[in-house]
Amino acid sequence: MTKIQALMTPMPKTIGFDISIEKAQAMMKEYGCRHLPVLNGGKLVGVLSDRDLLMARQGSKDGQNEQRVKDLMTDEPYVIDPSADIGTAIQEMLNHKINSLIVRAEGDQPWGILTSTDLLRHVIQRDLGAQTA
């Protein structure tokens, strides 16, 4: 069974907790991502998703929104060990109705993020590989 460490994005792009949501939107667009781990003083304090930003845009008046990342982020992100298998990750995402997991650093290995996109990409590559074998 494939381990999360093989699929995760190590050392993902991050954002500060006191950054404006406009800046967060620009960062997600620039980096082509849908989830940003949120840091405060170098410590993980949350995760921000494109869904969080969408809800903020829908709730803003006249496009004006003074909210910060800390106002929208999930402040207790789900963390998983890099040695866990993908079945465990999928089950966690389904159980909690989320699309990303923070991957705990282990030893000298970096921490990372695992998204539903990473898992779907793996399934497609595995299935296409099986078809051509």
ZAMARGU-4260 file (C-alpha; in steps of 0.2 Angstrom, whole numbers, plus 5000, padded with zeros to 4 digits):
<rodrens>
0) 5000/5000/5000 | 5006/5017/4995 | 5012/5028/5010 | 5007/5047/5011 | 5025/5052/5011
5) 5026/5047/4992 | 5011/5058/4987 | 5012/5073/4999 | 5018/5090/4994 | 5033/5093/5005
10) 5036/5110/5012 | 5020/5118/5004 | 5018/5136/5001 | 5011/5144/5017 | 5003/5160/5023
15) 5003/5171/5039 | 4988/5171/5050 | 4986/5190/5049 | 4986/5192/5030 | 4972/5199/5021
20) 4960/5187/5012 | 4963/5197/4996 | 4982/5192/4997 | 4977/5174/5001 | 4967/5174/4985
25) 4981/5181/4975 | 4993/5168/4982 | 4982/5153/4979 | 4980/5159/4961 | 4999/5162/4959
30) 5004/5145/4966 | 4989/5136/4958 | 4984/5128/4975 | 4968/5127/4984 | 4974/5125/5002
35) 4987/5135/5012 | 4994/5130/5029 | 4993/5145/5040 | 5008/5150/5051 | 5010/5161/5066
40) 5028/5164/5071 | 5033/5148/5061 | 5020/5137/5070 | 5006/5129/5061 | 4990/5136/5067
45) 4977/5132/5054 | 4973/5129/5036 | 4964/5140/5023 | 4955/5133/5008 | 4948/5140/4993
50) 4931/5136/4999 | 4934/5147/5015 | 4938/5161/5003 | 4923/5158/4992 | 4911/5159/5007
55) 4920/5176/5012 | 4917/5183/4995 | 4899/5178/4995 | 4897/5187/5012 | 4906/5203/5008
60) 4897/5219/5004 | 4901/5228/4988 | 4917/5217/4986 | 4924/5225/5002 | 4931/5213/5014
65) 4942/5217/5029 | 4944/5200/5035 | 4960/5191/5038 | 4966/5173/5036 | 4964/5170/5055
70) 4945/5174/5053 | 4942/5161/5040 | 4955/5147/5043 | 4951/5130/5050 | 4961/5133/5067
75) 4963/5114/5070 | 4969/5106/5054 | 4969/5087/5053 | 4987/5080/5055 | 4992/5063/5049
80) 5009/5053/5049 | 5019/5052/5033 | 5020/5033/5036 | 5001/5031/5035 | 4993/5023/5020
85) 4982/5032/5008 | 4967/5022/5013 | 4969/5030/5030 | 4970/5047/5023 | 4955/5045/5012
90) 4945/5039/5026 | 4950/5054/5037 | 4945/5066/5023 | 4928/5057/5021 | 4925/5056/5039
95) 4928/5075/5042 | 4922/5081/5025 | 4939/5089/5021 | 4950/5090/5006 | 4967/5091/5014
100) 4978/5084/5028 | 4993/5091/5035 | 5007/5078/5035 | 5017/5078/5051 | 5036/5080/5050
105) 5046/5064/5055 | 5064/5063/5059 | 5074/5074/5047 | 5059/5073/5034 | 5050/5089/5031
110) 5031/5092/5035 | 5019/5093/5020 | 5001/5093/5014 | 4991/5080/5006 | 4976/5085/4996
115) 4962/5076/4988 | 4969/5081/4971 | 4985/5072/4976 | 4975/5056/4980 | 4965/5057/4964
120) 4981/5059/4953 | 4988/5044/4961 | 4973/5033/4958 | 4973/5039/4939 | 4991/5036/4937
125) 4990/5019/4946 | 4975/5014/4935 | 4983/5020/4919 | 4998/5010/4923 | 4988/4995/4926
130) 4980/4997/4909 | 4996/4998/4900 | 5005/4983/4909
</rodrens>
